[in-house]
Amino acid sequence: MCLHRSRSKMIDLASLY
């Protein structure tokens, strides 16, 4: 049940790029 966290991490990475 860590889907939200995974999405947040992906967004963080996208923000960095």
C-alpha positions, 0 to 999 in steps of 0.5 A: 500500500505504498502507491502514493509514496511511489507516485510522489517519488516519481513526481520528485524525480520528474521535478528534478529533470 
